[in-house]
Amino acid sequence: KQSPIRLSGYPRKMYEGRVEVLHNGEWGTVCDDDFTMSIANVVCRELGFIGASSWSHSAKYGSGVGKIWLDNVYCTGLEKSIHNCQSRGWGVADCSHNEDVGVICQDTPCFHNSKQIEQYDTRVEDVRLRPIGSARGHLPVIQGVLQVQQRGRWHPVCNDGWTQQNSHVICGMLGFPAERSAFRPVFLQCIRTLYCIRCEHPFVKPNYLMHSVNCTGSEAHLSMCAFNFYQSDQGRSRCTNGIPVTVFCIPGPTFSAGLVFKKLFRAEAQVRLKAGALAGEGRVEVQLNGKWGTICDDRWDIISASVVCRELGFGSAREALVGGKMGQAMGPIYLTKVSCSGDERSILECPHSNETEICSHRDDAGVRCHVPAMDFEKQVRLRGGRNLYEGRLEVLSSETKNDSQRWGIVCSEGWSMLETAVVCRQLGLGYPSIALKETWYFDGDKESDNIVMSGVKCSGDELSLQQCHHHSEVSCRHGGARFAAGVICGDTASDLVLNAPLVEASAYLEDRPLHVLYCAAEENCLSSSARHMKWPYGQRRLLRFSSEIHNLGQADFRPKASRQNWDWHECHHVFGSKDTIHLISMNLAVGGQKVYECANFGEQGITANCHDTYRHDIDCQWVDITDVEPGDYIFQVC
């Protein structure tokens, strides 16, 4: 009989904790020696999750008590239970409880029992559309013959009893928000040519895998629908009364003109995703009465998350994230206990509660949506880095050499974090960390040392570097491989957000005498016209305000220059970088732990979930508006 497994410890959420197994009626722990992601995936799937996102060593969730049941565990990753993995034997361990292992599973259990997990993992591996007719060679593929992958092989599906709800699920898995009925006569001849339907060569007939598929339309994966497999001894005499299923999907506006999409969904969505690194992921925010707020993760599931994804023009949800996984927002929390049926066109149409008093922004809900395959990742690559997240950037040129496309480097002039963000997104490597303007220390491909792109300017929202503005003809003053652009990406990032209501509430005008502004003038805190005044006589008109900069991300924010490179400012008796004279002050926010101090020693930064405050009465905390003509203006803080 298979022994149970559980997650324990503190502090933790429902999807993370110390791994404990039950053997001979007694709970015990697992040692972290030789632990891997393969083992973590086995544990999380056994617990009812899709898989693991990470694991932790050294008793992160506290030391257990009692037996250490397993040590030096080895799993291939395909086992149904950690009890099926190899180990030194039950109770044989040379560890202490300070080495108890923990796992962090993917946040939401999309499947409700192990039978569905087994079905998801082994019986239906993936789906795709094989384009036919005029759809060939175009991305994204929105129409074609449905094929299901099993054991690495692709098989068509019999269309006997196929419904529009089935197509809805397939389109969602492929990154599309909706489907339309495929006009059978248009495809019939193409299908007959492709599979030789009812011809004299039986060996080329379709090798069908499944039939009688019956989805409700709200499923996140085909394996969650009811269906039947053909028996292996039925050969190719399957689907005698039908043909292969054809599916026609409707892409969202990010991947097409989106005219049909706008008819099906609201032209201006009242929902958005924030703080995600990749397309189709982020913290869910909704707009009510002109103000944006979040959703509490109480009862947040894959069905409700899919409504959000489709409303925004993506497919069904790949993950429903809980626990502020995409950072903690500011402002109101509007909805909780959201319970969608799956056929709503907007998350605001779903049943929900407005009683959010028990929620905090630590409970902000998020999503990761299915997005169409665009092959953007095949157009760029990184070379020479210490790991997959860094290196010299090489792009696939439109020019050809020996009938094959040529790889080349990008001129680093003007290269910034915006361009880096696009490259990291294009490669699926997360958030931008550092924009590199010199990459001579990376071993790139010598045959790719020619510059093929220059003058790149991105807004930061593009899905690929090729979508950014760049020179039609290469022009680079500092040419050569030494000055090729490079990137360093990361799994986490800081996310700085200004508390705008505080600026608005605290703003006022002050006419300040020149004789008290000598330090401010020395440190360039006044407009340039102040230099030409008759010091110390006269005054400057200052717009003063308090500012509060919140770090809503999952990584600390650090100044670009290290403290060794900061300058001493004699007037204010503080160290400052070239960009700012202020030290960073820290106030603790809910859920955060203060790390950095406001002092002339040590490192400076803004800890995740904390904020940096400058009061309105601090020197240089102003905008000098002496030269601004009277009138109405919009004050924008960047």
Solvent accessible surface area in square Angstrom, and as a share of the most:
residue,aa,sasa,rsa
1,K,250,1.06
2,Q,105,0.47
3,S,23,0.15
4,P,67,0.42
5,I,22,0.11
6,R,95,0.35
7,L,19,0.09
8,S,19,0.12
9,G,26,0.25
10,Y,179,0.68
11,P,91,0.57
12,R,94,0.34
13,K,75,0.32
14,M,120,0.53
15,Y,13,0.05
16,E,25,0.11
17,G,0,0.00
18,R,28,0.10
19,V,0,0.00
20,E,10,0.04
21,V,0,0.00
22,L,38,0.19
23,H,36,0.16
24,N,130,0.66
25,G,71,0.68
26,E,72,0.32
27,W,72,0.25
28,G,1,0.01
29,T,1,0.00
30,V,0,0.00
31,C,1,0.01
32,D,19,0.10
33,D,44,0.23
34,D,96,0.49
35,F,10,0.04
36,T,65,0.38
37,M,76,0.34
38,S,40,0.26
39,I,1,0.01
40,A,0,0.00
41,N,40,0.21
42,V,0,0.00
43,V,0,0.00
44,C,0,0.00
45,R,44,0.16
46,E,32,0.14
47,L,50,0.25
48,G,14,0.13
49,F,12,0.05
50,I,35,0.18
51,G,3,0.03
52,A,7,0.06
53,S,51,0.33
54,S,43,0.28
55,W,75,0.26
56,S,13,0.09
57,H,111,0.50
58,S,63,0.41
59,A,17,0.13
60,K,114,0.48
61,Y,6,0.02
62,G,32,0.31
63,S,59,0.38
64,G,6,0.06
65,V,127,0.73
66,G,55,0.53
67,K,95,0.40
68,I,23,0.12
69,W,18,0.06
70,L,6,0.03
71,D,0,0.00
72,N,47,0.24
73,V,4,0.03
74,Y,127,0.48
75,C,5,0.03
76,T,85,0.49
77,G,12,0.12
78,L,161,0.80
79,E,34,0.15
80,K,142,0.60
81,S,0,0.00
82,I,2,0.01
83,H,39,0.17
84,N,96,0.49
85,C,18,0.10
86,Q,127,0.57
87,S,44,0.29
88,R,111,0.40
89,G,27,0.26
90,W,86,0.30
91,G,38,0.36
92,V,73,0.42
93,A,38,0.29
94,D,105,0.55
95,C,22,0.13
96,S,54,0.35
97,H,39,0.17
98,N,104,0.53
99,E,56,0.25
100,D,1,0.01
101,V,1,0.00
102,G,1,0.01
103,V,0,0.00
104,I,32,0.16
105,C,0,0.00
106,Q,43,0.19
107,D,2,0.01
108,T,12,0.07
109,P,44,0.28
110,C,4,0.02
111,F,6,0.02
112,H,150,0.67
113,N,76,0.39
114,S,81,0.52
115,K,155,0.66
116,Q,43,0.19
117,I,11,0.06
118,E,76,0.34
119,Q,27,0.12
120,Y,60,0.23
121,D,54,0.28
122,T,77,0.45
123,R,89,0.32
124,V,0,0.00
125,E,66,0.30
126,D,65,0.34
127,V,6,0.04
128,R,97,0.36
129,L,14,0.07
130,R,98,0.36
131,P,35,0.22
132,I,1,0.01
133,G,37,0.35
134,S,99,0.64
135,A,13,0.10
136,R,139,0.51
137,G,83,0.80
138,H,118,0.53
139,L,87,0.43
140,P,18,0.11
141,V,37,0.21
142,I,46,0.23
143,Q,28,0.12
144,G,0,0.00
145,V,0,0.00
146,L,0,0.00
147,Q,8,0.04
148,V,0,0.00
149,Q,38,0.17
150,Q,36,0.16
151,R,209,0.76
152,G,51,0.49
153,R,179,0.65
154,W,72,0.25
155,H,23,0.10
156,P,6,0.04
157,V,0,0.00
158,C,2,0.01
159,N,38,0.19
160,D,79,0.41
161,G,55,0.52
162,W,48,0.17
163,T,51,0.29
164,Q,105,0.47
165,Q,88,0.39
166,N,0,0.00
167,S,9,0.06
168,H,38,0.17
169,V,1,0.00
170,I,0,0.00
171,C,0,0.00
172,G,0,0.00
173,M,20,0.09
174,L,34,0.17
175,G,0,0.00
176,F,4,0.02
177,P,0,0.00
178,A,9,0.07
179,E,20,0.09
180,R,96,0.35
181,S,95,0.61
182,A,28,0.22
183,F,134,0.56
184,R,128,0.47
185,P,85,0.54
186,V,90,0.52
187,F,11,0.05
188,L,34,0.17
189,Q,116,0.52
190,C,43,0.26
191,I,1,0.01
192,R,96,0.35
193,T,104,0.60
194,L,39,0.20
195,Y,21,0.08
196,C,31,0.18
197,I,23,0.11
198,R,155,0.57
199,C,41,0.24
200,E,158,0.71
201,H,98,0.44
202,P,84,0.53
203,F,145,0.61
204,V,65,0.37
205,K,64,0.27
206,P,7,0.05
207,N,50,0.26
208,Y,7,0.03
209,L,16,0.08
210,M,0,0.00
211,H,44,0.20
212,S,45,0.29
213,V,4,0.03
214,N,97,0.50
215,C,6,0.04
216,T,104,0.60
217,G,10,0.10
218,S,31,0.20
219,E,21,0.10
220,A,10,0.07
221,H,14,0.06
222,L,0,0.00
223,S,1,0.01
224,M,39,0.17
225,C,7,0.04
226,A,62,0.48
227,F,25,0.10
228,N,78,0.40
229,F,39,0.16
230,Y,31,0.12
231,Q,119,0.53
232,S,109,0.70
233,D,127,0.66
234,Q,76,0.34
235,G,35,0.34
236,R,104,0.38
237,S,80,0.51
238,R,30,0.11
239,C,15,0.09
240,T,101,0.59
241,N,138,0.71
242,G,11,0.10
243,I,6,0.03
244,P,1,0.01
245,V,2,0.01
246,T,26,0.15
247,V,1,0.01
248,F,39,0.16
249,C,0,0.00
250,I,11,0.05
251,P,18,0.11
252,G,0,0.00
253,P,56,0.35
254,T,69,0.40
255,F,23,0.10
256,S,48,0.31
257,A,82,0.63
258,G,6,0.06
259,L,124,0.61
260,V,54,0.31
261,F,11,0.04
262,K,102,0.43
263,K,166,0.70
264,L,55,0.27
265,F,24,0.10
266,R,94,0.34
267,A,77,0.60
268,E,145,0.65
269,A,37,0.29
270,Q,63,0.28
271,V,5,0.03
272,R,79,0.29
273,L,38,0.19
274,K,83,0.35
275,A,33,0.26
276,G,25,0.24
277,A,10,0.08
278,L,54,0.27
279,A,29,0.23
280,G,6,0.06
281,E,15,0.07
282,G,0,0.00
283,R,8,0.03
284,V,0,0.00
285,E,10,0.04
286,V,0,0.00
287,Q,51,0.23
288,L,56,0.28
289,N,162,0.83
290,G,61,0.59
291,K,112,0.47
292,W,65,0.23
293,G,1,0.01
294,T,1,0.00
295,I,0,0.00
296,C,5,0.03
297,D,27,0.14
298,D,51,0.26
299,R,157,0.57
300,W,11,0.04
301,D,54,0.28
302,I,11,0.05
303,I,51,0.26
304,S,0,0.00
305,A,0,0.00
306,S,10,0.06
307,V,2,0.01
308,V,0,0.00
309,C,0,0.00
310,R,16,0.06
311,E,4,0.02
312,L,35,0.18
313,G,1,0.01
314,F,20,0.08
315,G,0,0.00
316,S,1,0.01
317,A,1,0.01
318,R,105,0.38
319,E,14,0.06
320,A,0,0.00
321,L,1,0.00
322,V,17,0.10
323,G,17,0.16
324,G,8,0.08
325,K,54,0.23
326,M,12,0.05
327,G,3,0.02
328,Q,31,0.14
329,A,8,0.07
330,M,52,0.23
331,G,47,0.45
332,P,38,0.24
333,I,28,0.14
334,Y,43,0.16
335,L,2,0.01
336,T,3,0.02
337,K,72,0.31
338,V,1,0.01
339,S,60,0.39
340,C,13,0.08
341,S,72,0.46
342,G,13,0.12
343,D,118,0.61
344,E,31,0.14
345,R,128,0.47
346,S,0,0.00
347,I,0,0.00
348,L,37,0.18
349,E,92,0.41
350,C,3,0.02
351,P,83,0.52
352,H,71,0.32
353,S,27,0.17
354,N,107,0.55
355,E,129,0.58
356,T,21,0.12
357,E,146,0.66
358,I,146,0.74
359,C,18,0.11
360,S,35,0.23
361,H,36,0.16
362,R,114,0.42
363,D,37,0.19
364,D,1,0.01
365,A,1,0.01
366,G,2,0.02
367,V,0,0.00
368,R,49,0.18
369,C,4,0.02
370,H,40,0.18
371,V,58,0.34
372,P,7,0.04
373,A,77,0.60
374,M,34,0.15
375,D,46,0.24
376,F,33,0.14
377,E,85,0.38
378,K,127,0.54
379,Q,55,0.24
380,V,3,0.02
381,R,43,0.16
382,L,27,0.13
383,R,93,0.34
384,G,36,0.35
385,G,27,0.26
386,R,200,0.73
387,N,81,0.42
388,L,151,0.75
389,Y,77,0.29
390,E,4,0.02
391,G,0,0.00
392,R,6,0.02
393,L,0,0.00
394,E,0,0.00
395,V,2,0.01
396,L,48,0.24
397,S,10,0.06
398,S,104,0.67
399,E,100,0.45
400,T,92,0.53
401,K,125,0.53
402,N,137,0.70
403,D,150,0.78
404,S,63,0.41
405,Q,96,0.43
406,R,46,0.17
407,W,56,0.20
408,G,0,0.00
409,I,0,0.00
410,V,0,0.00
411,C,3,0.02
412,S,6,0.04
413,E,51,0.23
414,G,35,0.34
415,W,6,0.02
416,S,41,0.26
417,M,87,0.39
418,L,90,0.45
419,E,1,0.01
420,T,0,0.00
421,A,16,0.13
422,V,0,0.00
423,V,0,0.00
424,C,0,0.00
425,R,49,0.18
426,Q,8,0.04
427,L,36,0.18
428,G,44,0.42
429,L,31,0.16
430,G,12,0.12
431,Y,39,0.15
432,P,35,0.22
433,S,57,0.36
434,I,85,0.43
435,A,27,0.21
436,L,21,0.10
437,K,104,0.44
438,E,63,0.28
439,T,2,0.01
440,W,157,0.55
441,Y,107,0.41
442,F,22,0.09
443,D,123,0.64
444,G,15,0.14
445,D,54,0.28
446,K,162,0.69
447,E,148,0.67
448,S,3,0.02
449,D,46,0.24
450,N,88,0.45
451,I,35,0.18
452,V,29,0.17
453,M,16,0.07
454,S,0,0.00
455,G,23,0.22
456,V,3,0.02
457,K,115,0.49
458,C,10,0.06
459,S,76,0.49
460,G,7,0.07
461,D,118,0.61
462,E,31,0.14
463,L,26,0.13
464,S,1,0.01
465,L,0,0.00
466,Q,59,0.26
467,Q,95,0.42
468,C,7,0.04
469,H,151,0.67
470,H,80,0.36
471,H,83,0.37
472,S,118,0.76
473,E,141,0.63
474,V,73,0.42
475,S,70,0.45
476,C,30,0.18
477,R,205,0.75
478,H,101,0.45
479,G,37,0.36
480,G,38,0.37
481,A,33,0.26
482,R,133,0.48
483,F,59,0.25
484,A,1,0.00
485,A,0,0.00
486,G,0,0.00
487,V,0,0.00
488,I,32,0.16
489,C,6,0.04
490,G,18,0.18
491,D,104,0.54
492,T,68,0.39
493,A,24,0.19
494,S,39,0.25
495,D,42,0.22
496,L,73,0.36
497,V,52,0.30
498,L,43,0.21
499,N,28,0.14
500,A,58,0.45
501,P,86,0.54
502,L,53,0.26
503,V,11,0.06
504,E,145,0.65
505,A,89,0.69
506,S,22,0.14
507,A,41,0.32
508,Y,87,0.33
509,L,98,0.49
510,E,44,0.20
511,D,60,0.31
512,R,72,0.26
513,P,56,0.35
514,L,0,0.00
515,H,109,0.49
516,V,65,0.37
517,L,1,0.00
518,Y,114,0.43
519,C,33,0.20
520,A,0,0.00
521,A,36,0.28
522,E,110,0.49
523,E,19,0.08
524,N,123,0.63
525,C,28,0.17
526,L,23,0.11
527,S,36,0.23
528,S,72,0.47
529,S,37,0.24
530,A,3,0.03
531,R,179,0.65
532,H,157,0.70
533,M,57,0.25
534,K,171,0.72
535,W,62,0.22
536,P,51,0.32
537,Y,166,0.63
538,G,44,0.42
539,Q,94,0.42
540,R,5,0.02
541,R,107,0.39
542,L,0,0.00
543,L,29,0.15
544,R,10,0.04
545,F,18,0.07
546,S,10,0.07
547,S,10,0.06
548,E,29,0.13
549,I,39,0.20
550,H,26,0.12
551,N,0,0.00
552,L,13,0.06
553,G,8,0.07
554,Q,84,0.38
555,A,29,0.22
556,D,55,0.28
557,F,64,0.27
558,R,108,0.39
559,P,29,0.19
560,K,202,0.86
561,A,34,0.26
562,S,50,0.32
563,R,118,0.43
564,Q,128,0.57
565,N,96,0.49
566,W,21,0.08
567,D,66,0.34
568,W,108,0.38
569,H,33,0.15
570,E,105,0.47
571,C,44,0.27
572,H,50,0.22
573,H,103,0.46
574,V,33,0.19
575,F,76,0.32
576,G,0,0.00
577,S,11,0.07
578,K,182,0.77
579,D,126,0.65
580,T,58,0.33
581,I,22,0.11
582,H,35,0.16
583,L,21,0.11
584,I,16,0.08
585,S,27,0.17
586,M,12,0.05
587,N,66,0.34
588,L,107,0.53
589,A,24,0.18
590,V,110,0.63
591,G,47,0.45
592,G,18,0.17
593,Q,145,0.64
594,K,87,0.37
595,V,89,0.51
596,Y,22,0.08
597,E,89,0.40
598,C,72,0.43
599,A,22,0.17
600,N,65,0.33
601,F,147,0.61
602,G,33,0.32
603,E,65,0.29
604,Q,10,0.04
605,G,0,0.00
606,I,4,0.02
607,T,12,0.07
608,A,20,0.15
609,N,35,0.18
610,C,0,0.00
611,H,26,0.11
612,D,8,0.04
613,T,29,0.17
614,Y,31,0.12
615,R,131,0.48
616,H,50,0.22
617,D,80,0.41
618,I,65,0.33
619,D,43,0.22
620,C,17,0.10
621,Q,16,0.07
622,W,21,0.07
623,V,60,0.35
624,D,18,0.10
625,I,37,0.19
626,T,51,0.29
627,D,86,0.45
628,V,73,0.42
629,E,128,0.57
630,P,128,0.81
631,G,57,0.55
632,D,148,0.77
633,Y,142,0.54
634,I,166,0.85
635,F,84,0.35
636,Q,139,0.62
637,V,63,0.36
638,C,155,0.93
